[in-house]
Each structure stands twice: as structure tokens, then as C-alpha cells.
Amino acid sequence: MAMDSSSGNDGRENFRERLMNIDSNLGTCDVERLKFLCRDFISHGKLEKSRSALDIFQHLLVEGLLSEEDPSLLAELLYTMKQNLLLKHLHYTKEQVKNMLSKQRKISLFRNLLYELSENIDSEILKTMIFLMKPSKQDIPQLRVSLDLKLVSSSQVVTSPVDKKTESLPQGEEEVFSHSSIELIRSLPEIDVYRMDRKSRGHCVVINNHTFTSASLQERHGTKKDADCLKHVFQWLGFNVDVYVDVTNERLKEILQKYQNHPDHDEGDCFVFCVLTHGLLGAVYSSDGVLIPIQEITSHFIASKCPGLANKPKLFFIQACQGKEIQPSVFIDADAVNAELTNPLQDSVPVEADFLLGLATVPGYVSFRHRKEGSWYIQSLCNHLKDLVPRQEDILSILTAVNDDVSQRGGMKKQMPQPVFTLRKKVIFPVPQEELSF
């Protein structure tokens, strides 16, 4: 009997570990989505106090709605939130859950409908609704349907509409705006997110210069690894990726003109442009040794020249030195040449909104590239996109993690990346349905 009891405890501990693994892969926005979807199962007061997905799982366990023997509700929740990669922790596949829901579902069709609608309503629409309705406390019951349609991805709790004839609130709770709902209205300008629901994600261009005609510019061994990683990651994120190798000055002008006037921008969410080459402060080298200001590249995509990308995020990632060469150690190259520092870095970003420039290093310093494994910056960027996009982290949070990672490499030789941006909203890529492996 003791052995059986121990075995049962081990099973429960194993299940809790799996729940903790799921919790660790869900971000703040996911917790709020869970709260919204669980409002028919857990009281409003308990959900308000929940600070993590694990808190919500605990409430479901106590209510008898979740167990190791029957984790189907949690599987349905994860499937609804498009967190299909996490289903493996419950020993489910996406196809199994889809088949299960065709027969029966635990989340009501009404709540599913509200959830789908809320995913497609941005904060501008919500602010207009609130302004036009000018709610008083007496109007709150009538507003509950409208409040259900707010973006659950904006990290706020919403409440479902209640028909007092058929459903009553838990004892002691009042039918008023939750603290979270009030905070949502106050914080709307700070939580805006760029749209990522158009016909296509957009284009990603990779300029990969390995060989140079100038004798002063060495071959960039390891850069193919960087280009391949960028291609795989941005294709995984839904972009159409084009890689150009050993691009001359004239060829770069042609490429910039092509994408400046590309007709697909109208139906795309975003634009990404990556440059892997040698460089100096505020400038990069073409394969024929011409020094090109970064500003000359970014300026092709301002709204007046590229209206299809107006009000959309334009992300530029530059793997190139921004200063003088440092003597490399074995298998380490520096993407720089000896020269005087020119061009202030701030001029590289156009004086208009929606641009981000991710630089491999701060002004005046070199960036490092392993001859076999690729550059510190690009490899870290790709790995953190792979790890943090599924947790719905925004691009600036991801680049902060990249800064921390790269800054800890190299022993005596240090490197610190630097993002420069004029973004007005958060850039959060939708979670891909397939798992990425390099």
C-alpha cells in the first residue's frame, strides 16, 4: 500500500512539473487570455488575484476541472490560445485536440466567439467605444458586452456579459468594472501593438557580404551561418525571405529600389532588412569596397518614399563594426577596418516613426564573428527570437535579452549591441504553429 501511495505522489509531482513547464512558457499576455477564457469556470475574485498561469491551474485543480487523468480542459485552453507547442506537456497533439473539439468542447461557443472578436479589435477602436459611450456606474451592466470585446492581448482582464435572469454573481461580489479594466483604459496609449494580421507578414531582405574586391577588406568567414539562421528564423515568423550574397554598391541600389517600390508592402505587416558586412560608425561596406551610410539604406523606406510601409514597423539589423579594428584571437574576426570615426549614429535612423535599427555594437567599437559559428550578435538574435517569440515578448524586450547575452561573451574582449528606434507601439510577432530547430 505504501508503494502505491508513493507512486501516486510521484505521478502528481510529475504532473505538477508539467504544469510548471507550461507556466514558464506563458507570458503576461497569456495569463490574461487564460483569465478571460476561464471566467465561466473560476470566480472573478479568484481570477483577479491570480498572477500566473500556475495560479489559474491551481484553481482548476481545486474545482476538479483539471487533473492528470483528464487535462482536456487545459489542452482546449492552450489550443484556443494557439499555444500548440505546449500541448506536448499534456501528451496531446494539435490534431488530437482539434478532433476532440469536433465532438465536445468545455469552453462555451459564446466565449470562444468573444475571444476571436477581441483578438481583432485594436485599442483605437476600444478608445473610440469608451469615448462615445461615456459610461456612468449605472451604465456598467450594459457596457459589459462591449468590454468583453477589448484586446485580451493587452494584458488586461475582461468580464463576460451576464443575464441576471439566468446567472448570478458569486456571493459578495459587485457587478462593477474590475481594477484591471480601469487600468486598461488608463494605459491604452502605452500598450498599443502593431497589427500583425494582414494578408502576409512581409518581406525580409538579407544582404550577406562574404568576399570583397578591396584588398583592405578581409573575407568574412562564418557569415553564411548567420545568413542561414536569419533566413530560417524569419521564414518561421512568416516572412518572405530573400538573401543576396556579395552585393556591390550598384546592386544594393537596385535592391533598395526594388523593395522601396514593392507592391506587396500594402498587404504586409512589417519589413525587415539585415546587413552582414564590414563597417564603420554609421556606415557599412558593399562588396566592392564602397562605404555606404546606414541612413542611405533606411531612408528608402520612409513614408513619403514607401507609402506601403507607412505606420508599419521597419526593422533593420546590422552586423558590422562601428569603430576601429581590434586584434582578434583564434577563430575570432572583427567586422571592422582601421579608419577615423565618421557620421553620428543617430543620423542612421530617419526622423520619423516606426523604425528600429538593431546594431551589433555601440559606436566606436568592433563586433565579433566566429569563423565557424557566426557572429555573436546575429546568433544571439536568432536564438532569442526562437525562444521568446513563443512567449509573446515584444522586439525591444528580445533585444534587451540579446544585449545581456552578448555582453557576457568574450572574456577580455567585450561587445555591447545597441538598438536605436522610433517605434510608437510594441512589435509582437504572432506565435508560429511549428517548432523551430536549427
ABEGO torsion letter per residue (X at the ends): XAAAAAAAAAAAAAAAAAAAAAAAABBAAAAAAAAAAAAAABBAAAAAABABAAAAAAAAAAAGABBAABAAAAAAAAAAAGBAAAAAAAGBBAAAAAAAAAABBABBAAAAAAAAAAAABBAAAAAAAAAAAGBBAAAAAAAAAAAAABBAAAGBBBBBBBBAAABBBBBGBBBBBBAAAAAAAAAAAAABBBBAABABAEBBBBBBBABBABAABBBBBGAAAAAAAAAAAAAAAGBBBBBBBGBBAAAAAAAAAAAAABAAAAABABBBBBBBBBBBBGBBBBAAGBBBBAAAAAAAABAAABAAABGBBBBBBBBBBABBBBBBBBGBBBBBBBBBBBEBAAAABBBBBGBBBBBABBBGBBBBBBAAAEBAAAAAAAAAAAAAAAAGBBAAAAAAAAAAAAAABGEABBBBBBBBBABABBBBBBBBABBBBX
